[in-house]
């Protein structure tokens, strides 16, 4: 091979340096063009097509405690405990004519609402009690009780309470069959935990509403047998709050207003017990907007927990106990625009012959003042305060789990 001259070598070096410089400039230009998404210029063979990035998903607006949904208000009315014991005035009224058994005052107290709800403090059977449970009080009513609720224009009921399975597993199957036959909503019971916790969902005035029911009161000796699990029919139990909190968090993502109706508290105690306030805080943090409670058979305080509204105990509504203070009754009417609570009103009543009689004038004023005074031993306030829920507290819903451990508190 002939030797290469120094002049030729020098030329090749200069030429390669120029090519390397041009190549480096092209790479820099390409990087700049990609980082700017093409800079709005037409694509060229040198820079390639503009790079597009998928949009960042918007935050779910329903996780904002100030969310107002469609912007239109929805009014809800709630009553407390109702049952029809055999031999009582209500039991006789149910036997005579189910459609009118709850009289005219129950629909009057619940009137003006887009949706109404009460607690059915009883097992629902075919009129028999196939397996009376080992407990102090056993309540059961025939399936015609559902006709009474429909006749009073009550939208739905809950059976998640300490009487929902008073007639055993066989009685529960009667209730599930009666619910299906009547095509009427009975919350808090099911063939398994997912069914028992399943929310009632409806749309009113463009607002998507979800209502969930559960009980934190089951006799200690019956908790395991009555609690719905992945494989066992029963009630939606809140002794282990995992399933209930997860259900609220899941509902929060798709509903404009989330309501939880609970059976909780201590019988005849007008103040919340140590389980109630922590559970209320957990449910509000999970996304509940309205929490309604029953069980104590007396009235408890109500008010705001942050921007959510909590009533710790509605007392009896249509019930066989006509003595003071168990006969102090009424309905709670709440208007909400999405998550914003516009107004909460107490309509006082007193139970006479098992049915609530609305109060008026000075009697009503005194009853409302007493109801407002019940708030003094609770953690709720008369007016809203800073939200206790946030997107971060509401967005991480754990998968529903099987309840395997139960508290022995009752």
LUMVO-938211 format. One record per residue: residue in one letter; x, y, z of N, C-alpha, C in turn. Coordinates in steps of 0.2 Angstrom, whole numbers, plus 5000, padded with zeros to 4 digits. Example, Ala and Ser with C-alpha at 12.3 -4.5 7.8 and 13.67 -1.06 7.14 Angstrom:
// LUMVO-938211
a506649725039506249785039506649845039;s506449895035506849955036506450005039;
//
This chain:
// LUMVO-938211
x500449945000500050005000500550065000;x500350114996500750174995500650215001;x501150255004501050295010500650355008;x500250375013499750435013500150495015;x500050545010500450615011500150645017;x500550685021500350735026499850775024;x499850805018499350855016498650825016;x498650765013497950725012497750705019;x498150685023497950665030497650725033;x497950785033497650845036496950865033;x496950855026496250875024495750825026;x495850765027495350715030495150735037;x495650755041495550765048495050825048;x495250885044494750945044494050925042;x494050885036493350865034492950825039;x493250775043492950735048492750785054;x493150835056492950875061492350915059;x492250945053491750975050491050935051;x491150865048490550825048490350805055;x490850805060490650785067490350845070;x490550905068490150965071489450975068;x489450965062488750965059488250915062;x488550855063488150805066487950825073;x488350845077488250865084487750925084;x487750975079487251025079486550995077;x486550945073485950915071485550885077;x486050845081485750815087485450865092;x485850915093485550965097484950995095;x484851015088484251035086483650995086;x483850925086483350875086483050875093;x483550875098483350875105482850935107;x483150995105482751055106482051045103;x481951025097481351015094480850965097;x481150915100480750865103480550895110;x480950925114480750955120480251005120;x480151045114479651095113479051065109;x479051005108478450975105478350995098;x478951005095478951025088478951105087;x478851135093478751215092478251235088;x477751195087477151225083477351225075;x477951195073478051195066477951135063;x477851135056477751075053478351025054;x478150955054478650905055479150905048;x479750885050480250885044480650815045;x480950795040481350735040481850735045;x482150795047482650805052482450795059;x481850835061481650835067481150785069;x480750755064480250705065479650735068;x479050695069478450725071478450755078;x478050805079478050825086477850775091;x478150775097477950725102477350745106;x476850705107476250725111476250685117;x475950715122475950685129475250675131;x475050615134474350605136474150665141;x473550685141473350735146473350705153;x473550745158473550725165472750715167;x472550665170471850655172471650705177;x471050735176470850785181470650755187;x470750795193470550775199469750755199;x469550705203468850695203468550745207;x468050785204467750845208467350825214;x467150755214466650735219467150725226;x467750725225468150725231468350795235;x467950845232468050905235467450915239;x467550935246467050935251466550995249;x466751045244466251095242465951075236;x465951015233465650995227464851005228;x464551035222463851045222463551015217;x463850965213463550925208463250965203;x462550945202462150985197462051055199;x462151075205461951135207461251145209;x460851085209460151085211460051055218;x459651085223459551055229459150985229;x459250945234458850885235458750885242;x458050865244457850865251457750795253;x458050775259457950715262457550715268;x457150675270456850665277456950605280;x457150605286457250545290456850535296;x456650475297456350455304456750405307;x456550385313456950345317456650275317;x456550235323456350165323455650155322;x455450105318454750095317454650015318;x454149995321454049915321453249905322;x453049845321452349825322452249765326;x452449765332452449705337451649685337;x451649615337450949585338450649605344;x450049625344449649645350449649725351;x450149755348450249825349449749865345;x449649935346449149965342449449965334;x450049975333450349975327450249905324;x450349845328450249785325449549775323;x449049795327448349795325448149835319;x448449895318448349935312448649895306;x449249865307449449825301449049775299;x448749735304448349675302447649705299;x447449765301446749785298446849815291;x447349855290447449875283448249905282;x448649865279449349885279449449945275;x449049965271449150025267449050085271;x448650085276448550145280448850135288;x449250085289449450065296449850125299;x450250165295450650215298450250285298;x449550285297449150335298449350395293;x449150455295449250515291449850555294;x450050545300450550595303451250575301;x451350505300452050485297452150525290;x451750515285451850545279451850625280;x451550655285451550725286452250745288;x452550705293453150725296453750715291;x453650675286454150665281454050695274;x453450735274453250775268453750825265;x453650835259454050895256454750875254;x454950805255455550785253455550745246;x456150745243456250705237456350635239;x456550615245456750545247456650545254;x456350485257456250485264456450415266;x456650405272456950345275456850335282;x456750275285456650255292457050195293;x457150175300457350115302456850065304;x456850005301456349955302456649905308;x456449925314456649885320456349825321;x456449775316456149715316456349665311;x456249595312456349545307455749555302;x455849535296455349535291455249465289;x454649435291454549365289453849355286;x453649295285453049275283452449285288;x452649305294452149315299452349265305;x452749215303453049175309453749185310;x453949155316454649165318455049095318;x455349075312455549005312456148985317;x456449035319457049025324457149085328;x456749085333456749145338457449145341;x457749195341458449205344458449215351;x459049195354459149195361459349265363;x458849315364458949385366458349405370;x458349465373457849495377457249505373;x457349545368456749565364456749535357;x456249505355456249475348455649505344;x455749545339455249575335455249545328;x454649535326454549515319453849535316;x453849545310453249575307453149535300;x452549535298452449495291452649545285;x452649515280452949555274452449615272;x451849615275451349665273451649735276;x452149725281452449785283452749835278;x452949795272453249835267452649875263;x452049855263451549895261451349955265;x451449945271451350005276451850055274;x452450045273453050095272452850125265;x452650085260452450115253451850155254;x451350135258450750175259450950245262;x451450245266451650305270452150345265;x452250325259452650365254453350365257;x453650315261454250305263454650275257;x455250305255455550285249455950215250;x456250205256456650145258456750145265;x456950085267457050065274457750035275;x457950025281458549985283458349935288;x458649875287458549825292459249805296;x459749845295460349835298460249865305;x460049815309459949835316459949775321;x459849775327459949725332459349685332;x458849695327458249645327458149625320;x458649635315458549615308458549545307;x458849505312458849435311458649395317;x458049435320457849405326457549335325;x457349315319457049255318457549205314;x458149215315458749175313458849175305;x459249135303459449135296458849115292;x458349075294457749065290457349125289;x457249165295456949225294457249275290;x457849275290458249325285458049305278;x458049245276457849225269457149245268;x456749245272456049265271456049345270;x456449385273456549455272456849465265;x457349425263457649435256457149425251;x456749375252456149355247455649405247;x455449435253454949485253455149545250;x455749565251456049625247456049615240;x456149555237456149545230455449545227;x455049515231454349505229453949575228;x454149615233453849685234454149735229;x454749725227455149765223455249835227;x455449825233455549885238456249875241;x456549935242457249935244457249925252;x457549875254457749865261458549855261;x458849905264459549905265459849865271;x460449855270460849825276460749745277;x460449715273460449635273460649615266;x460849545266461049515260461249445261;x461349415255461649345255462349345256;x462649405256463449405258463549475260;x464149495262464349555264464249605258;x464549595252464449645247463749665245;x463249615246462549635245462249675251;x462449655257462249685263462449765263;x463049775261463349845261463149885254;x462849845249462749885243462349945244;x462550005241462250065242461550065238;x461050105240460550115236460750175232;x460650175226460850235221460250255217;x460250325217459650355213459950425211;x459550455206459750515204459150565204;x459250615208458650665209458950735207;x458550775203458750835201459450845198;x459650785195460350785192460850765197;x460650755203461150735208461150665209;x461750635209461850565210461850555218;x461450515221461350505228461550425229;x461950415235462150345237461950345244;x461550295246461450285253461650215256;x461950215261462250145264462050135271;x461850075273461650065279462050005283;x462150015289462549965293462349975301;x462449915304462349925312462949915316;x463049945321463549935326463349905332;x462649885332462349855338462049785336;x462449735338462149665338462349635345;x461849595347461949555354462649515353;x463049525358463749495358463649415356;x463249385359463149315357462949295350;x462749345347462449335340462849365334;x463449405336463749445331464049405326;x464349345327464649305322464149275318;x463549255320463049215316462649265312;x462649335314462249385311462649425306;x463249425306463649465302463749435295;x463549475290463649455283464449455282;x464649395278465349395276465349375269;x465949355266465949335259465549275258;x465449235262465049175261464449165265;x464349205270463749205275463249255274;x462549245273462049295273462049325280;x461849385280461749425286461649495286;x461849535291461849605291462449635289;x462449705287463049745286463249765293;x463749735296464049755302464549805302;x464549845307465049905308465449895314;x465449835317465949815322466649825320;x466849785314467449805310467249845305;x467549905305467249965301467549955294;x468049915292468349905286467949905280;x467449865280466949865274466549925273;x466349955279465950015279466350075276;x466950085279467350135276467450125269;x467650065267467850055260467250065255;x466650055258466050065254465850135253;x465950175258465850245258466350275253;x467050255254467550285249467350275242;x467150215241466950195234466350235231;x465850245235465250285234465450355232;x465950375236466150445236466350465229;x466650415225466950435219466450445213;x465850415214465350425209464750455211;x464650475218464050505220464150575222;x463650615221463650685223463550695230;x463050655233462850655240462950585242;x463350575248463350505251463050515258;x462550465259462250465266462350395269;x462550395275462550335279462050335285;x461650275285461150275290461350215295;x461550235301461850185306461350165311;x461450105314461150085320461750085325;x461750125330462250135335462050165341;x462550165346462350205352462150155358;x461950185363461750145369461050155371;x460650105372459950115373459850155379;x459350205378459150255383459650305385;x460250305382460750355383460750415378;x460650475380460550535376461150565373;x461750535375462450555373462750505369;x463150515364463550465360463950425365;x464050355363464550315367465250325364;x465750285367466350295365466550275357;x466050235355466150205348465850255343;x465450295344465050335339465450385336;x465750435340466050485338466650465333;x467150425336467650395331467450375324;x466850335325466550305318466350365314;x466050415317465750465313466350505310;x466850515313467450555310467750505305;x467850445305468050405300467650405294;x466950405295466550405289466550475285;x466650525289466650595286467350595282;x467850575285468450575282468450535275;x468050475275468050435270467550465264;x467150515266466750555261466050555262;x465750535268465050535270464850615271;x464350625268464050695269463550705274;x463150655275462550655280462650585283;x462650585290462650525294461950525299;x461550475298460950475302461050415307;x460850415313460850365318460150345321;x460150285323459550265328459850215332;x459350185337459450135341459350145349;x459550205351459450225358458750225361;x458250235356457550245358457450315361;x457950355362457850425364458250475359;x458150535359458450585355459150595357;x459550595352460250625353460450685349;x460950715350461150775347461350775340;x461250825336461350835329461750895327;x462150895322462450955320463050945315;x463450985314463950985309464650955312;x464850905308465550885309465950905303;x466350965304466650995298466051025294;x466051005288465451025283464950975282;x465050915285464550855285464050865290;x463450835290462950835295462850765298;x462850765305462850705308462250715314;x461750665313461250655319461450595322;x461650595329461850535332461250495335;x460650515334460050475336459350505335;x458950475331458350505329457750475334;x457950425338457450405343456950365340;x456350355343455750315340455350365335;x455050325330454650365326453950345326;x453850285324453150245325453350185329;x453150185336453450135340452950125346;x452950065349452450045354452650075361;x453150105362453350135368453050205368;x452550225372452250285372452450325379;x452950305382453150345389453750385387;x453750435392454350485391454950455394;x455550465391455750505385455750465379;x455550405379455550365373454950385368;x454550425370453950455366454150515362;x454750545364454950605361455250585354;x454850615349454950595342455050655337;x455050635331455150695325455450665319;x455550715314455850695308456450745307;x456950725304457450765302457450775295;x457450845292457350855285458050895283;x458350865279459050895277459050915269;x459150975267459250995260459950995259;x460250965253460950965251460950985244;x461451025242461651035235462250995234;x462250935231462850895231463150885238;x463750905240463950895246463850955251;x463551005249463451065253462751055256;x462851055263462151055267461851125267;x461351135264460951195264460551215270;x460251155273459851175278459651105282;x459651105288459351045292458851065297;x458251035297457751055301457451005305;x457251015311456950965315456250975316;x455850925314455050935315454850895321;x454750925327454650885333453950855333;x453950795337453250765337453350725344;x452750695346452750655352452250595350;x452450535353452150475351451550465355;x450950455352450350445356450050385352;x449850335356449550275353449950245347;x450650245349451150215344451350255338;x450950315337451050355331451250425333;x451750455329452050515330451550575329;x451450615334450950675332451350735332;x451350775326451750835326451550885331;x452050925333451950975338451951045335;x451651095338451551155335451551205341;x451651275339451651325344452251325349;x452051335355452551335361452851265362;x452351215361452651145362453151125357;x453051155351453551135346454251175347;x454151235349454751285351455151245357;x454851225362455151195367455451135365;x455151095361455451025359456051045355;x456051095350456651105346457151135350;x457051175355457551195360457951135364;x457551095366457751035369458250995365;x457950985358458350945353459050975352;x459051045351459651085350460151075356;x459851075362460251065368460550995369;x460250945365460550875365461250875362;x461450935358462050935355462650945360;x462450975366463050995371463450935373;x463250875372463750815374464050785368;x464050815362464250785356464850825354;x465150795348465750835345465450875339;x464850885338464550925332464450995334;x464351035329464251105330463551125327;x463351185329462751215326462851235319;x463451255317463551285311464151245308;x464251255301464851215298465451245300;x466051205300466651225302467151205296;x467751205297468251185291468051105290;x468151095283468051025281468450975285;x468250915287468650865290468750805284;x468550815278468750775273469150805268;x469550775264469950795259470050745253;x470250765247470350715242470850665244;x471350685248471850625250471550575255;x471050605259470750555264470150515261;x469950535255469350505252469550455246;x470150465244470350435237470650365238;x470850345243471150275244470750225247;x470250195243469750155245470050085245;x470150055251470449985251469849935248;x470049875245469549835243469149805249;x468549795248468149765253468449695256;x468449695262468749635265468249595269;x468349535270467949495274468049505282;x467449515285467549535293467749465296;x468349465299468549405303468549415310;x468649475312468649495320468149545321;x467849525327467249575329467349595336;x467149655337467249685344466649655348;x466849645355466349615359465849675362;x466049735360465549785363464849785360;x464349805364463749805361463349865364;
//
